[in-house]
Amino acid sequence: MGSFFLFLVGFGMTVTGSVTIIAYFNFLPAGLTWADYFIFIAGRPECYFFPLGLLLLLISLRHFNIEK
């Protein structure tokens, strides 16, 4: 049950982070370069939800496979 909860939390964080990163793509047509874009999203705390969520997903999937 714990790995399922961890999976859901990781999935939610991954979706939140990826939607935020995609939403910030709108700054590119406004004149930001790719380097400026990556510097900008590196400074935004909500963009860290994506890699953290992926990590939680991988941990929960590995834990789920071990329990079987």
mmCIF file as gemmi writes it, N, C-alpha and C atoms, coordinates in Angstrom:
data_model
loop_
_atom_site.group_PDB
_atom_site.id
_atom_site.type_symbol
_atom_site.label_atom_id
_atom_site.label_alt_id
_atom_site.label_comp_id
_atom_site.label_asym_id
_atom_site.label_entity_id
_atom_site.label_seq_id
_atom_site.pdbx_PDB_ins_code
_atom_site.Cartn_x
_atom_site.Cartn_y
_atom_site.Cartn_z
_atom_site.occupancy
_atom_site.B_iso_or_equiv
_atom_site.pdbx_formal_charge
_atom_site.auth_seq_id
_atom_site.auth_asym_id
_atom_site.pdbx_PDB_model_num
ATOM 1 N N . MET Axp A 1 ? 0.821 -1.193 0 1 0 ? 1 A 1
ATOM 2 C CA . MET Axp A 1 ? 0 0 0 1 0 ? 1 A 1
ATOM 3 C C . MET Axp A 1 ? 0.867 1.26 0 1 0 ? 1 A 1
ATOM 4 N N . GLY Axp A 2 ? 2.006 1.202 0.698 1 0 ? 2 A 1
ATOM 5 C CA . GLY Axp A 2 ? 2.889 2.358 0.761 1 0 ? 2 A 1
ATOM 6 C C . GLY Axp A 2 ? 3.514 2.686 -0.583 1 0 ? 2 A 1
ATOM 7 N N . SER Axp A 3 ? 3.865 1.655 -1.34 1 0 ? 3 A 1
ATOM 8 C CA . SER Axp A 3 ? 4.468 1.914 -2.645 1 0 ? 3 A 1
ATOM 9 C C . SER Axp A 3 ? 3.441 2.487 -3.619 1 0 ? 3 A 1
ATOM 10 N N . PHE Axp A 4 ? 2.172 2.106 -3.454 1 0 ? 4 A 1
ATOM 11 C CA . PHE Axp A 4 ? 1.125 2.666 -4.307 1 0 ? 4 A 1
ATOM 12 C C . PHE Axp A 4 ? 0.929 4.148 -4 1 0 ? 4 A 1
ATOM 13 N N . PHE Axp A 5 ? 0.939 4.518 -2.718 1 0 ? 5 A 1
ATOM 14 C CA . PHE Axp A 5 ? 0.829 5.923 -2.331 1 0 ? 5 A 1
ATOM 15 C C . PHE Axp A 5 ? 2.03 6.711 -2.846 1 0 ? 5 A 1
ATOM 16 N N . LEU Axp A 6 ? 3.226 6.148 -2.723 1 0 ? 6 A 1
ATOM 17 C CA . LEU Axp A 6 ? 4.43 6.799 -3.227 1 0 ? 6 A 1
ATOM 18 C C . LEU Axp A 6 ? 4.355 6.971 -4.742 1 0 ? 6 A 1
ATOM 19 N N . PHE Axp A 7 ? 3.795 5.983 -5.418 1 0 ? 7 A 1
ATOM 20 C CA . PHE Axp A 7 ? 3.617 6.082 -6.866 1 0 ? 7 A 1
ATOM 21 C C . PHE Axp A 7 ? 2.681 7.239 -7.219 1 0 ? 7 A 1
ATOM 22 N N . LEU Axp A 8 ? 1.57 7.358 -6.499 1 0 ? 8 A 1
ATOM 23 C CA . LEU Axp A 8 ? 0.619 8.429 -6.791 1 0 ? 8 A 1
ATOM 24 C C . LEU Axp A 8 ? 1.202 9.803 -6.502 1 0 ? 8 A 1
ATOM 25 N N . VAL Axp A 9 ? 1.931 9.929 -5.43 1 0 ? 9 A 1
ATOM 26 C CA . VAL Axp A 9 ? 2.573 11.212 -5.111 1 0 ? 9 A 1
ATOM 27 C C . VAL Axp A 9 ? 3.614 11.551 -6.171 1 0 ? 9 A 1
ATOM 28 N N . GLY Axp A 10 ? 4.419 10.575 -6.562 1 0 ? 10 A 1
ATOM 29 C CA . GLY Axp A 10 ? 5.42 10.801 -7.6 1 0 ? 10 A 1
ATOM 30 C C . GLY Axp A 10 ? 4.794 11.159 -8.931 1 0 ? 10 A 1
ATOM 31 N N . PHE Axp A 11 ? 3.689 10.501 -9.255 1 0 ? 11 A 1
ATOM 32 C CA . PHE Axp A 11 ? 2.999 10.807 -10.501 1 0 ? 11 A 1
ATOM 33 C C . PHE Axp A 11 ? 2.455 12.238 -10.482 1 0 ? 11 A 1
ATOM 34 N N . GLY Axp A 12 ? 1.86 12.627 -9.372 1 0 ? 12 A 1
ATOM 35 C CA . GLY Axp A 12 ? 1.333 13.986 -9.262 1 0 ? 12 A 1
ATOM 36 C C . GLY Axp A 12 ? 2.419 15.038 -9.348 1 0 ? 12 A 1
ATOM 37 N N . MET Axp A 13 ? 3.55 14.773 -8.702 1 0 ? 13 A 1
ATOM 38 C CA . MET Axp A 13 ? 4.654 15.729 -8.759 1 0 ? 13 A 1
ATOM 39 C C . MET Axp A 13 ? 5.246 15.811 -10.16 1 0 ? 13 A 1
ATOM 40 N N . THR Axp A 14 ? 5.342 14.674 -10.841 1 0 ? 14 A 1
ATOM 41 C CA . THR Axp A 14 ? 5.871 14.669 -12.2 1 0 ? 14 A 1
ATOM 42 C C . THR Axp A 14 ? 4.962 15.446 -13.14 1 0 ? 14 A 1
ATOM 43 N N . VAL Axp A 15 ? 3.664 15.249 -13.014 1 0 ? 15 A 1
ATOM 44 C CA . VAL Axp A 15 ? 2.719 15.974 -13.866 1 0 ? 15 A 1
ATOM 45 C C . VAL Axp A 15 ? 2.779 17.472 -13.577 1 0 ? 15 A 1
ATOM 46 N N . THR Axp A 16 ? 2.814 17.841 -12.309 1 0 ? 16 A 1
ATOM 47 C CA . THR Axp A 16 ? 2.876 19.253 -11.944 1 0 ? 16 A 1
ATOM 48 C C . THR Axp A 16 ? 4.137 19.914 -12.489 1 0 ? 16 A 1
ATOM 49 N N . GLY Axp A 17 ? 5.264 19.258 -12.305 1 0 ? 17 A 1
ATOM 50 C CA . GLY Axp A 17 ? 6.526 19.825 -12.787 1 0 ? 17 A 1
ATOM 51 C C . GLY Axp A 17 ? 6.594 19.911 -14.299 1 0 ? 17 A 1
ATOM 52 N N . SER Axp A 18 ? 6.115 18.885 -14.99 1 0 ? 18 A 1
ATOM 53 C CA . SER Axp A 18 ? 6.201 18.911 -16.454 1 0 ? 18 A 1
ATOM 54 C C . SER Axp A 18 ? 5.241 19.937 -17.05 1 0 ? 18 A 1
ATOM 55 N N . VAL Axp A 19 ? 4.063 20.093 -16.456 1 0 ? 19 A 1
ATOM 56 C CA . VAL Axp A 19 ? 3.133 21.121 -16.952 1 0 ? 19 A 1
ATOM 57 C C . VAL Axp A 19 ? 3.729 22.506 -16.746 1 0 ? 19 A 1
ATOM 58 N N . THR Axp A 20 ? 4.385 22.714 -15.629 1 0 ? 20 A 1
ATOM 59 C CA . THR Axp A 20 ? 5.017 24.005 -15.373 1 0 ? 20 A 1
ATOM 60 C C . THR Axp A 20 ? 6.143 24.277 -16.361 1 0 ? 20 A 1
ATOM 61 N N . ILE Axp A 21 ? 6.96 23.271 -16.618 1 0 ? 21 A 1
ATOM 62 C CA . ILE Axp A 21 ? 8.069 23.446 -17.566 1 0 ? 21 A 1
ATOM 63 C C . ILE Axp A 21 ? 7.531 23.73 -18.966 1 0 ? 21 A 1
ATOM 64 N N . ILE Axp A 22 ? 6.479 23.031 -19.357 1 0 ? 22 A 1
ATOM 65 C CA . ILE Axp A 22 ? 5.878 23.27 -20.669 1 0 ? 22 A 1
ATOM 66 C C . ILE Axp A 22 ? 5.251 24.662 -20.732 1 0 ? 22 A 1
ATOM 67 N N . ALA Axp A 23 ? 4.636 25.101 -19.644 1 0 ? 23 A 1
ATOM 68 C CA . ALA Axp A 23 ? 4.03 26.433 -19.626 1 0 ? 23 A 1
ATOM 69 C C . ALA Axp A 23 ? 5.089 27.52 -19.78 1 0 ? 23 A 1
ATOM 70 N N . TYR Axp A 24 ? 6.273 27.288 -19.216 1 0 ? 24 A 1
ATOM 71 C CA . TYR Axp A 24 ? 7.343 28.279 -19.335 1 0 ? 24 A 1
ATOM 72 C C . TYR Axp A 24 ? 7.943 28.306 -20.739 1 0 ? 24 A 1
ATOM 73 N N . PHE Axp A 25 ? 7.591 27.349 -21.597 1 0 ? 25 A 1
ATOM 74 C CA . PHE Axp A 25 ? 8.022 27.414 -22.993 1 0 ? 25 A 1
ATOM 75 C C . PHE Axp A 25 ? 7.486 28.664 -23.686 1 0 ? 25 A 1
ATOM 76 N N . ASN Axp A 26 ? 6.432 29.25 -23.142 1 0 ? 26 A 1
ATOM 77 C CA . ASN Axp A 26 ? 5.865 30.453 -23.747 1 0 ? 26 A 1
ATOM 78 C C . ASN Axp A 26 ? 6.806 31.648 -23.664 1 0 ? 26 A 1
ATOM 79 N N . PHE Axp A 27 ? 7.836 31.56 -22.839 1 0 ? 27 A 1
ATOM 80 C CA . PHE Axp A 27 ? 8.8 32.655 -22.759 1 0 ? 27 A 1
ATOM 81 C C . PHE Axp A 27 ? 9.761 32.666 -23.952 1 0 ? 27 A 1
ATOM 82 N N . LEU Axp A 28 ? 9.895 31.532 -24.647 1 0 ? 28 A 1
ATOM 83 C CA . LEU Axp A 28 ? 10.818 31.468 -25.781 1 0 ? 28 A 1
ATOM 84 C C . LEU Axp A 28 ? 10.414 32.406 -26.923 1 0 ? 28 A 1
ATOM 85 N N . PRO Axp A 29 ? 9.141 32.456 -27.321 1 0 ? 29 A 1
ATOM 86 C CA . PRO Axp A 29 ? 8.782 33.407 -28.377 1 0 ? 29 A 1
ATOM 87 C C . PRO Axp A 29 ? 8.882 34.868 -27.934 1 0 ? 29 A 1
ATOM 88 N N . ALA Axp A 30 ? 8.939 35.09 -26.627 1 0 ? 30 A 1
ATOM 89 C CA . ALA Axp A 30 ? 9.034 36.46 -26.113 1 0 ? 30 A 1
ATOM 90 C C . ALA Axp A 30 ? 10.454 36.996 -26.185 1 0 ? 30 A 1
ATOM 91 N N . GLY Axp A 31 ? 11.404 36.172 -26.61 1 0 ? 31 A 1
ATOM 92 C CA . GLY Axp A 31 ? 12.756 36.658 -26.816 1 0 ? 31 A 1
ATOM 93 C C . GLY Axp A 31 ? 13.822 36.001 -25.961 1 0 ? 31 A 1
ATOM 94 N N . LEU Axp A 32 ? 13.464 35.053 -25.113 1 0 ? 32 A 1
ATOM 95 C CA . LEU Axp A 32 ? 14.468 34.35 -24.319 1 0 ? 32 A 1
ATOM 96 C C . LEU Axp A 32 ? 15.19 33.334 -25.197 1 0 ? 32 A 1
ATOM 97 N N . THR Axp A 33 ? 16.464 33.174 -24.949 1 0 ? 33 A 1
ATOM 98 C CA . THR Axp A 33 ? 17.219 32.128 -25.639 1 0 ? 33 A 1
ATOM 99 C C . THR Axp A 33 ? 17.066 30.83 -24.849 1 0 ? 33 A 1
ATOM 100 N N . TRP Axp A 34 ? 17.52 29.726 -25.44 1 0 ? 34 A 1
ATOM 101 C CA . TRP Axp A 34 ? 17.43 28.453 -24.748 1 0 ? 34 A 1
ATOM 102 C C . TRP Axp A 34 ? 18.255 28.464 -23.47 1 0 ? 34 A 1
ATOM 103 N N . ALA Axp A 35 ? 19.41 29.129 -23.508 1 0 ? 35 A 1
ATOM 104 C CA . ALA Axp A 35 ? 20.255 29.208 -22.307 1 0 ? 35 A 1
ATOM 105 C C . ALA Axp A 35 ? 19.539 29.991 -21.208 1 0 ? 35 A 1
ATOM 106 N N . ASP Axp A 36 ? 18.925 31.116 -21.579 1 0 ? 36 A 1
ATOM 107 C CA . ASP Axp A 36 ? 18.164 31.888 -20.599 1 0 ? 36 A 1
ATOM 108 C C . ASP Axp A 36 ? 16.992 31.087 -20.047 1 0 ? 36 A 1
ATOM 109 N N . TYR Axp A 37 ? 16.361 30.311 -20.914 1 0 ? 37 A 1
ATOM 110 C CA . TYR Axp A 37 ? 15.236 29.489 -20.488 1 0 ? 37 A 1
ATOM 111 C C . TYR Axp A 37 ? 15.668 28.468 -19.439 1 0 ? 37 A 1
ATOM 112 N N . PHE Axp A 38 ? 16.768 27.761 -19.688 1 0 ? 38 A 1
ATOM 113 C CA . PHE Axp A 38 ? 17.222 26.746 -18.737 1 0 ? 38 A 1
ATOM 114 C C . PHE Axp A 38 ? 17.7 27.377 -17.432 1 0 ? 38 A 1
ATOM 115 N N . ILE Axp A 39 ? 18.312 28.561 -17.512 1 0 ? 39 A 1
ATOM 116 C CA . ILE Axp A 39 ? 18.691 29.271 -16.289 1 0 ? 39 A 1
ATOM 117 C C . ILE Axp A 39 ? 17.447 29.672 -15.51 1 0 ? 39 A 1
ATOM 118 N N . PHE Axp A 40 ? 16.418 30.112 -16.222 1 0 ? 40 A 1
ATOM 119 C CA . PHE Axp A 40 ? 15.178 30.528 -15.562 1 0 ? 40 A 1
ATOM 120 C C . PHE Axp A 40 ? 14.5 29.355 -14.859 1 0 ? 40 A 1
ATOM 121 N N . ILE Axp A 41 ? 14.346 28.215 -15.551 1 0 ? 41 A 1
ATOM 122 C CA . ILE Axp A 41 ? 13.645 27.098 -14.914 1 0 ? 41 A 1
ATOM 123 C C . ILE Axp A 41 ? 14.501 26.446 -13.834 1 0 ? 41 A 1
ATOM 124 N N . ALA Axp A 42 ? 15.811 26.617 -13.884 1 0 ? 42 A 1
ATOM 125 C CA . ALA Axp A 42 ? 16.657 26.086 -12.809 1 0 ? 42 A 1
ATOM 126 C C . ALA Axp A 42 ? 16.448 26.863 -11.517 1 0 ? 42 A 1
ATOM 127 N N . GLY Axp A 43 ? 15.982 28.094 -11.628 1 0 ? 43 A 1
ATOM 128 C CA . GLY Axp A 43 ? 15.749 28.903 -10.449 1 0 ? 43 A 1
ATOM 129 C C . GLY Axp A 43 ? 14.328 28.836 -9.921 1 0 ? 43 A 1
ATOM 130 N N . ARG Axp A 44 ? 13.452 28.117 -10.598 1 0 ? 44 A 1
ATOM 131 C CA . ARG Axp A 44 ? 12.046 28.013 -10.177 1 0 ? 44 A 1
ATOM 132 C C . ARG Axp A 44 ? 11.852 26.751 -9.35 1 0 ? 44 A 1
ATOM 133 N N . PRO Axp A 45 ? 11.404 26.868 -8.111 1 0 ? 45 A 1
ATOM 134 C CA . PRO Axp A 45 ? 11.274 25.671 -7.261 1 0 ? 45 A 1
ATOM 135 C C . PRO Axp A 45 ? 10.217 24.685 -7.751 1 0 ? 45 A 1
ATOM 136 N N . GLU Axp A 46 ? 9.17 25.158 -8.438 1 0 ? 46 A 1
ATOM 137 C CA . GLU Axp A 46 ? 8.134 24.226 -8.891 1 0 ? 46 A 1
ATOM 138 C C . GLU Axp A 46 ? 8.621 23.346 -10.036 1 0 ? 46 A 1
ATOM 139 N N . CYS Axp A 47 ? 9.691 23.734 -10.698 1 0 ? 47 A 1
ATOM 140 C CA . CYS Axp A 47 ? 10.24 22.893 -11.766 1 0 ? 47 A 1
ATOM 141 C C . CYS Axp A 47 ? 11.026 21.71 -11.21 1 0 ? 47 A 1
ATOM 142 N N . TYR Axp A 48 ? 11.393 21.768 -9.941 1 0 ? 48 A 1
ATOM 143 C CA . TYR Axp A 48 ? 12.089 20.648 -9.318 1 0 ? 48 A 1
ATOM 144 C C . TYR Axp A 48 ? 11.144 19.507 -8.987 1 0 ? 48 A 1
ATOM 145 N N . PHE Axp A 49 ? 9.837 19.729 -9.102 1 0 ? 49 A 1
ATOM 146 C CA . PHE Axp A 49 ? 8.886 18.649 -8.879 1 0 ? 49 A 1
ATOM 147 C C . PHE Axp A 49 ? 9.03 17.555 -9.927 1 0 ? 49 A 1
ATOM 148 N N . PHE Axp A 50 ? 9.431 17.917 -11.138 1 0 ? 50 A 1
ATOM 149 C CA . PHE Axp A 50 ? 9.547 16.926 -12.21 1 0 ? 50 A 1
ATOM 150 C C . PHE Axp A 50 ? 10.611 15.869 -11.912 1 0 ? 50 A 1
ATOM 151 N N . PRO Axp A 51 ? 11.881 16.248 -11.658 1 0 ? 51 A 1
ATOM 152 C CA . PRO Axp A 51 ? 12.868 15.188 -11.382 1 0 ? 51 A 1
ATOM 153 C C . PRO Axp A 51 ? 12.603 14.471 -10.054 1 0 ? 51 A 1
ATOM 154 N N . LEU Axp A 52 ? 12.088 15.205 -9.063 1 0 ? 52 A 1
ATOM 155 C CA . LEU Axp A 52 ? 11.782 14.567 -7.787 1 0 ? 52 A 1
ATOM 156 C C . LEU Axp A 52 ? 10.641 13.564 -7.939 1 0 ? 52 A 1
ATOM 157 N N . GLY Axp A 53 ? 9.638 13.913 -8.725 1 0 ? 53 A 1
ATOM 158 C CA . GLY Axp A 53 ? 8.538 12.996 -8.987 1 0 ? 53 A 1
ATOM 159 C C . GLY Axp A 53 ? 8.992 11.766 -9.747 1 0 ? 53 A 1
ATOM 160 N N . LEU Axp A 54 ? 9.877 11.951 -10.728 1 0 ? 54 A 1
ATOM 161 C CA . LEU Axp A 54 ? 10.418 10.791 -11.45 1 0 ? 54 A 1
ATOM 162 C C . LEU Axp A 54 ? 11.184 9.868 -10.515 1 0 ? 54 A 1
ATOM 163 N N . LEU Axp A 55 ? 11.937 10.461 -9.604 1 0 ? 55 A 1
ATOM 164 C CA . LEU Axp A 55 ? 12.679 9.658 -8.643 1 0 ? 55 A 1
ATOM 165 C C . LEU Axp A 55 ? 11.732 8.856 -7.754 1 0 ? 55 A 1
ATOM 166 N N . LEU Axp A 56 ? 10.668 9.485 -7.281 1 0 ? 56 A 1
ATOM 167 C CA . LEU Axp A 56 ? 9.694 8.769 -6.459 1 0 ? 56 A 1
ATOM 168 C C . LEU Axp A 56 ? 9.001 7.664 -7.253 1 0 ? 56 A 1
ATOM 169 N N . LEU Axp A 57 ? 8.693 7.935 -8.521 1 0 ? 57 A 1
ATOM 170 C CA . LEU Axp A 57 ? 8.091 6.902 -9.363 1 0 ? 57 A 1
ATOM 171 C C . LEU Axp A 57 ? 9.014 5.701 -9.517 1 0 ? 57 A 1
ATOM 172 N N . LEU Axp A 58 ? 10.278 5.968 -9.788 1 0 ? 58 A 1
ATOM 173 C CA . LEU Axp A 58 ? 11.229 4.864 -9.964 1 0 ? 58 A 1
ATOM 174 C C . LEU Axp A 58 ? 11.415 4.074 -8.679 1 0 ? 58 A 1
ATOM 175 N N . ILE Axp A 59 ? 11.461 4.761 -7.548 1 0 ? 59 A 1
ATOM 176 C CA . ILE Axp A 59 ? 11.607 4.068 -6.266 1 0 ? 59 A 1
ATOM 177 C C . ILE Axp A 59 ? 10.389 3.197 -6.001 1 0 ? 59 A 1
ATOM 178 N N . SER Axp A 60 ? 9.199 3.751 -6.235 1 0 ? 60 A 1
ATOM 179 C CA . SER Axp A 60 ? 7.994 2.977 -5.948 1 0 ? 60 A 1
ATOM 180 C C . SER Axp A 60 ? 7.852 1.788 -6.898 1 0 ? 60 A 1
ATOM 181 N N . LEU Axp A 61 ? 8.209 1.955 -8.153 1 0 ? 61 A 1
ATOM 182 C CA . LEU Axp A 61 ? 8.125 0.836 -9.091 1 0 ? 61 A 1
ATOM 183 C C . LEU Axp A 61 ? 9.138 -0.249 -8.752 1 0 ? 61 A 1
ATOM 184 N N . ARG Axp A 62 ? 10.317 0.151 -8.357 1 0 ? 62 A 1
ATOM 185 C CA . ARG Axp A 62 ? 11.334 -0.838 -7.968 1 0 ? 62 A 1
ATOM 186 C C . ARG Axp A 62 ? 10.894 -1.559 -6.706 1 0 ? 62 A 1
ATOM 187 N N . HIS Axp A 63 ? 10.344 -0.827 -5.763 1 0 ? 63 A 1
ATOM 188 C CA . HIS Axp A 63 ? 9.884 -1.448 -4.52 1 0 ? 63 A 1
ATOM 189 C C . HIS Axp A 63 ? 8.703 -2.377 -4.788 1 0 ? 63 A 1
ATOM 190 N N . PHE Axp A 64 ? 7.845 -1.992 -5.693 1 0 ? 64 A 1
ATOM 191 C CA . PHE Axp A 64 ? 6.695 -2.815 -6.044 1 0 ? 64 A 1
ATOM 192 C C . PHE Axp A 64 ? 7.128 -4.112 -6.71 1 0 ? 64 A 1
ATOM 193 N N . ASN Axp A 65 ? 8.14 -4.041 -7.581 1 0 ? 65 A 1
ATOM 194 C CA . ASN Axp A 65 ? 8.64 -5.24 -8.258 1 0 ? 65 A 1
ATOM 195 C C . ASN Axp A 65 ? 9.362 -6.165 -7.302 1 0 ? 65 A 1
ATOM 196 N N . ILE Axp A 66 ? 10.003 -5.635 -6.287 1 0 ? 66 A 1
ATOM 197 C CA . ILE Axp A 66 ? 10.716 -6.464 -5.314 1 0 ? 66 A 1
ATOM 198 C C . ILE Axp A 66 ? 9.713 -7.215 -4.445 1 0 ? 66 A 1
ATOM 199 N N . GLU Axp A 67 ? 8.595 -6.574 -4.106 1 0 ? 67 A 1
ATOM 200 C CA . GLU Axp A 67 ? 7.609 -7.214 -3.244 1 0 ? 67 A 1
ATOM 201 C C . GLU Axp A 67 ? 6.911 -8.388 -3.923 1 0 ? 67 A 1
ATOM 202 N N . LYS Axp A 68 ? 6.82 -8.379 -5.229 1 0 ? 68 A 1
ATOM 203 C CA . LYS Axp A 68 ? 6.135 -9.458 -5.943 1 0 ? 68 A 1
ATOM 204 C C . LYS Axp A 68 ? 6.879 -10.708 -5.837 1 0 ? 68 A 1
